[in-house]
Amino acid sequence: MTTGLIPGEQPSDPRPTDGLPHQRQEPVGQGALHSDNRSRSSVITARAAASFEPVGRSVASARSFVRDTLQGWGFADILDDAVVLTSELVTNAVVHAGTSADVLCLRTDDGVRIEVADRYPERDIPLQGVADDMGSPEREGGRGLQLCRALANRWGVDYTPTHKQVWFRLDLPERPVGTRAAGPSLPADLLPLADGRVRVAVVQIDRTGSISAWNEDAEELFGYAAEQVTGKPLTDLAAWPHTPGTSTGIAEALQLSRWEGSYGIRDANGRVTPVYASHLRVRDTGGEPSTVCLLVRDHERAVLQTPLRILTSDAGGSGEGQSTDPFEVFIGSPAPDDLDGLLQRTVERARDMLDGDSAFLLLATDDETELEVRASTGLPSARQRFARVPVEAGPGRYGSARMPAVHDDLTAVPGAVPLLSGTGMRSVVTVPLKVEGRLTGSLGVAAEAPSRYSNEEALRLQFAADRIALAVESARLGELERLRRGSLSFLVEASDLLAGTLDRDQTLALMAQMTVPTLATWCAVYTIADQASEPYLSYVLHEDEELIDGIKSLLSKIAPPDPVPTPGARIWSAPAQAAHEAALRTSMRSLGLGSLARVSSGIGPTLATASAVGGETVVLPLVARNRVIGMLTLGKPTDEHFRQEILELAEDLSRRAALALDNARLYSERTAISQSLQRSLLPPELPVIDGVEVEVIYRAAGEGNEVGGDFYDLFPISDGAYGFAIGDVCGTGPNAAAVTGLARHALRLLAREGLSGPAVLERLNSAILDEGARSRFLTLLYGELRPQEDGSAELKVVCAGHPLPLRLRQDGTVEPAAEPQPLLGVMEDLELYEQTVTLDPGDVLLCVTDGVTERREGSRMLGDDGLTDVLTTCTGLTAGAVAARIMRAVERFASDAPSDDMAILAMRVPGLHKD
């Protein structure tokens, strides 16, 4: 920044003199100047100029420059407006336009003109006659010009192809020199009514709250002699008007450094005298604190009351008939629709209004026991955003949030404003935001210099806070309602998604995908198999997929969080610490200091990964059926705190996700057990039979079933003979599978005893009937296969209620290979017989269950005829090809998934190979 100050010099025209034409826009209704556009007086008594680089800190430097300049000129009355306007215009230049800014201050006898020039000659400037329409407040020609219209006596815009200059003029108020504040001359009948003599009671209160001094005016006002009240607590006399929700009494007010307001004093006759009081906390030369109280009758409050500074538009005739809303002047019109935008605009305006270095705004929680940081400007980082601090009664930590307070030096009162700890701020003024007596928030402005603010600034800030409190509360309630509706919709959708799957891995993925990025930037899910197991990192997700592997690697190097069953979110600092250490190691390696840092030889997390995990991390337990089954970890890349509403929503989600995850675990365990048992019912690998090709295809109906009511088997008996069977138990699922196991194992045992086919089936029928209520009827095709030396194969077949086997000859003809007989599990006395079939070389024997022939599509059914038609097309195919073609035909016959078990057994005699 470069500055120059030349008292008493006539300034040269700062506009370019290169002969290029320049254009000027000056809004109508703002007291347009004559050709020199400078001031009502042609005499410039002082000039100060400064240039500022296009960086953010230049805005604060420009404010300080204007503030120091105008204070040096004795222009304190217009100082605040000048600082606010300069801050806005310089922000447009160095932040929005991205160019350097030149600030020129010109002093005249009756005011000051300030010019802000940048090097971005935007042409989109309001034209004459449309000064009321400034467009969006976010544009360079937007809210800065609105403030000029509201605060300045005159303003205008000059620009050339290379420069744009916005200027404004503030006139000194017409008041006697040295007057701090003045009002208009009024007729005598309009003056405030007072007694013949205005009495100012001076009461001094010691550190214990007892009266130590009582002057003569106090005796006259309240009827007590000094000796009657000395040593008594002031609270015995004060009638304090307790405002609902404030929790502040006279004892608390006496402990504050400054206080001003109304209450009552009980006089000697027992009546309450309304008084207006001004308190000042002092200490004597020995360091003993006490409070001096000045009191007058309430209707004479003008004697003590600090005048409120009301922001109004120029009264000198700029825009007749127009009235400016103080809220719009403070915030800027139009006000932002969203709560965050409104709060951010509020802190920026408050900082500029009091020429502070930072500002912050906290909103009260629903129970008004805590304040939550929602907006700040000028603080080193956003690490405090959404942090919560308690609101305590009295003057303690944040107790002053319920009333205006000024701290001259925070280093003398450590912890008085925890938000500012370690920020370098020394002085601060805070005021409450109240709606109908309820504390809804707190607004504060801080400066790096001590003793910057007085009670006057507190009252000015309180005036502004009163203007915005209702708008902030309305926006907060609107946001809360939207958040609650969104949370309800989110949880309903989450419940539907989680209930729609019983797959563990898919449940983990859904948990993470619902969390990121709605609730957090990244998340990790730890699972616990049983109480004796350690937490295992099961799933990691980040909104940037390229960072997932790095985060997973970083988390795998640190111990998992403790599986604490206590509900609610808790801070987990290990990831941030590990990220910080990883970033430090990476930085030291880049500087060639790896040996000093004792860096391991492996490649550590990248800086991007460390940055992604370096913010706040919280852990929520996943509790289902009174057991911790895992942890849900949420993280942010910044120091910004998680909002309490987000954590509560995440807690609700974790409860639903934990139950879904546990259900998926139980289902997976049950399915694994069921499938293990079912696999035990399937026959082992089929034997290789010389001279016969065999192929089996099996499909069990029902999700998760590997074995149902259909079964097959092929096993050696003795002397080159093989038994084969294909059957269908009534029903599907595990109950049918139990009868399947009985039938398959009984067939093997009975056949190897040397019994004939009918004898085997008759004994199996008795075994099924012995099951009683658990018995089920069974259709079964059983036979014995014996290859012959001539290349053929002899089969002895018994078809007990089962679909008939089909024989495909080499010429393409298809015929049944057996006759139907009674099924098993119904009658006790069965008379079965076996039939002998010879398969010639090239012949195929096809055996299926009724799930194949009864395949349906609407009213159509594949049936025996449809199966025969498909089989006639299989001439010359191997057994495997025949079985595959039959299955494809069955699957294509209907679009729906099969509702019955299906088994296909194909045997083909290829004949003898001749060399």
C-alpha positions, 0 to 999 in steps of 0.5 A, a space after each residue: 500500500 502507498 499513501 500520500 497526504 498533502 494538506 491544503 492543496 488543490 487536487 489535480 483531476 485524478 482521471 486520465 488525461 490521455 485524450 480518450 473520451 470518458 463517460 460519467 454516470 450520476 444517478 438522478 435524485 442524489 443531488 448531482 454536482 456541477 461540472 467539477 463533481 467535487 463539493 459544494 465548496 471549491 476549496 479542498 483543505 486536505 487530500 489523502 491517497 492510498 493504493 491497495 493490492 488485489 488481496 483480501 486483507 486490503 479491505 481491512 487496510 482500506 478501512 483503517 486508512 479511511 478511519 485514521 484519515 477522517 479521525 485525524 481531520 476531526 470528522 468522527 460524525 461521518 466516520 462510520 458511514 465512510 468506513 462502511 462505504 469504502 469497505 464495500 467499494 474496495 471489496 468490489 475492486 480487490 475481491 470481485 474485480 480482482 484489480 488494485 484499488 486507489 482510494 482518494 480522500 478529499 476534505 472540504 470545509 463542510 464534508 468529505 469526498 472519497 473516490 475508489 478507482 479500479 482497473 476493471 471498467 465494467 459498463 453495466 452501471 445504472 443509468 439515469 432515472 433508474 437509480 432505484 434498481 440496482 440489480 443483484 446485491 452480489 454484482 459489482 454495481 449492486 449492493 455497494 451502490 445501494 449503500 451509497 444511495 442510502 448513506 451518501 449525500 451525493 454519489 456517482 460513477 465515472 469510467 474510461 476504457 481503462 479505469 472505473 471510479 465510484 465516488 461518494 460525498 458525506 456532508 458534516 451535520 449542521 451542529 456546533 463545533 465540539 457537540 457530540 450529539 444534538 437534537 432539533 430545537 423544540 417548542 417548550 410544550 414538546 420538551 420532556 416533563 421534569 421536576 423543578 430540579 432534576 436530581 441525579 442519585 449517585 450510589 456506589 456499590 462495593 464488591 459484595 453488592 452492598 451500598 457504600 455511598 449514598 448522596 443527597 439527591 438519592 436521599 431526596 429521591 428515595 427518602 432514605 438517609 445515607 446511614 439507613 442504607 449504607 452496608 445494605 445490599 442494593 438488591 434489597 431496594 431494587 425492583 428488577 423487571 425480570 424479562 422472560 428468558 433473560 435470567 439477568 438480575 441486578 446482581 449480575 448487572 452490577 458485575 458488568 463493566 458497563 450497564 444502562 437501563 431501567 428498573 425500580 427502587 423501593 422508597 421509604 414509603 414502600 412505593 416503587 420509583 421507576 428509575 433510569 440507571 447508568 452503571 460503571 464498574 471502577 476500582 480504587 488505587 488499592 485495586 478494590 472494585 466497586 460500581 458507581 450507579 447514576 440514577 434519575 427518574 425514568 421520565 428524565 432518562 434523557 439526562 443519562 441515556 446514550 442517544 441511539 444512532 439511527 441510520 437514515 437516508 439523507 434528509 437534504 432532498 435526495 429522493 423525496 418521499 422515500 424512506 429507508 428501512 434500517 434493516 435494509 440499510 444494514 444488511 443491504 437490499 434485497 436481503 439474502 433468502 437463505 439463512 447462511 447468506 443472511 448471517 454471513 452478510 450480517 457479520 460482514 456489515 457488523 464488522 464494517 459498521 464498527 470498523 472491526 477486524 472480525 465478527 461472529 454470530 451465534 444462534 441459540 439452540 432450541 432449548 436456549 442452553 447453548 449457542 452454536 457458531 453459524 457465521 464469522 468473518 476475519 477469524 483465522 479459520 472456520 474451525 469453530 463453525 457449528 461448535 457449541 458453547 453453553 449459555 450460563 446465567 450471570 457474567 461468566 463464560 458467555 453469560 453476557 450473551 443475554 445482554 450487551 457487553 464490552 471487553 476492553 482486553 481479552 488478555 486480562 479475562 482469559 476465556 471470556 469469549 472462547 471463540 476468540 481464543 488464540 485468534 489475536 483479538 483483544 477487544 470485543 463487543 457482543 450483543 444479544 439477538 432477542 425475539 419476544 424476550 427470548 434469547 435467539 443468538 449473539 452478535 459480536 465484533 472484535 478488534 486486534 487492538 485493546 480498548 477499541 469499543 465503548 458502550 456507545 458501540 455496544 448500543 449501536 450494535 444492539 440497535 442493528 441486532 434488534 433490526 435483524 433478530 426477527 428476520 434471522 429467527 424467521 429464516 432459522 425456523 424456516 431452515 429448521 423446518 426444511 431440515 426436519 422435512 428433509 431428514 424425515 424424507 431421507 430416513 424414509 428412503 434410507 429405511 426402504 433401501 436398507 430393507 430391500 436387501 439382505 446382502 451384507 456387502 450391499 448393505 455396507 455399500 448402501 450405508 456409505 452411499 447414503 452418508 456421503 456426501 449428504 452427511 459427510 465428505 467421507 465415511 468408513 464402516 468398521 464391523 465386529 464379527 463377535 464379541 471376541 473379535 477386533 473391529 475390522 475396516 470393511 468399507 471406505 467411501 469418499 466423494 472423490 473416488 481417487 482418494 478412497 484407496 489413500 484413506 483406506 491405507 491411512 485408516 489401516 495404519 491406525 488402531 480402530 475406534 473403541 466399540 463403545 455402546 454409548 449412543 450418540 457421536 463422539 470425536 475421534 482424533 486419531 485420523 486427524 493426527 495420523 493425517 497431520 503426521 503423514 503430511 509432515 513426513 511428506 513435507 520433510 521428505 520433499 525438503 530432504 529431511 527424511 532421515 531426521 523425521 525417521 521416515 519409513 521406507 514405504 510410501 506413506 499417504 499423499 498430501 491430498 489424502 492427509 488433507 481429506 482426513 485432516 478435519 473433524 472425525 466422529 464415530 457412531 456405534 452400530 448397535 443391534 440387539 444389544 450388541 455393538 456390531 460395528 462403528 460408522 465413522 464420518 469425516 470432513 476435510 476441514 476443521 468445521 464442526 459437524 452440525 448437531 442436526 446432522 449428527 442427530 440424523 446420522 445417529 438415526 441412520 446408524 440405528 437403522 443401518 445397524 439393524 439392517 446389517 445385523 439382519 444381513 449377517 443373520 441371513 447370510 449365516 442361515 443361508 450358509 448353513 442351509 446351503 452347506 446342508 443342501 450340498 451334502 444331499 447332492 451326489 458326489 462327482 458322477 462316475 465315468 462309464 465306459 461306452 456311455 455318455 452321461 450329463 446332468 443339469 440341476 436347477 433348484 427353485 427358490 433363492 438360496 436353495 441348492 437342493 430342492 424336491 428334485 434329485 438325481 443319482 448315478 452310482 456303481 453297483 457291482 460287476 460293471 452295473 450302474 444304478 441311476 435315478 431321477 425323482 421328484 419329492 412333493 414340494 420344494 425347499 428344505 422339507 422336500 430336501 429332507 425326503 430327497 436325502 432319505 431317498 437317495 441314500 436308501 437307493 444306494 444302500 438297497 441297490 448294493 444289497 443286490 436287490 432288484 429294481 422293484 424290491 428296492 422301490 418297495 422298501 423305499 416306499 415303506 421307509 417313506 411311509 414310516 416318516 409319518 407326518 413328515 412323509 411326502 409322496 415321491 415320483 421316481 424313475 430308477 434303473 440299472 445300466 449295464 454296457 454291452 460288448 457290442 457297444 450297446 447298453 442294457 437298461 432295466 427301468 422302473 417308472 413309479 409315477 414319474 414322467 416317462 423316459 424318452 428314447 431318441 433313436 438315430 433316425 430322429 424318432 422319439 418314443 417312451 422307454 417305460 410304462 407308468 406305475 404307481 408313485 411312492 409314499 402313498 400306498 403300503 402294498 405296491 406291485 412294481 415291475 421292471 422293464 428292459 430297454 436296449 440302447 443301440 449305438 447313437 441312441 439317447 435316453 432322456 429323463 426329466 422331472 415334471 418341472 421341465 414338462 410343466 413349464 408354463 407361460 400363461 395358459 400354455 405349458 411345454 408338456 410331453 409333446 413340447 419336450 418330444 419336439 425339442 428332443 427330435 432336434 437333438 439327433 447326433 448331439 452328445 449327451 451334454 449338448 442334448 441336456 443343454 438344448 433341452 434346458 435352453 428350450 425350457 428357459 426360453 419357453 417362459 420369461 418368468 423364473 422357474 417356480 419348480 425344481 428341474 432335473 435333466 439326466 441324459 445318457 447316450 451310447 456312442 458305440 464302439 470306436 474302430 481304428 
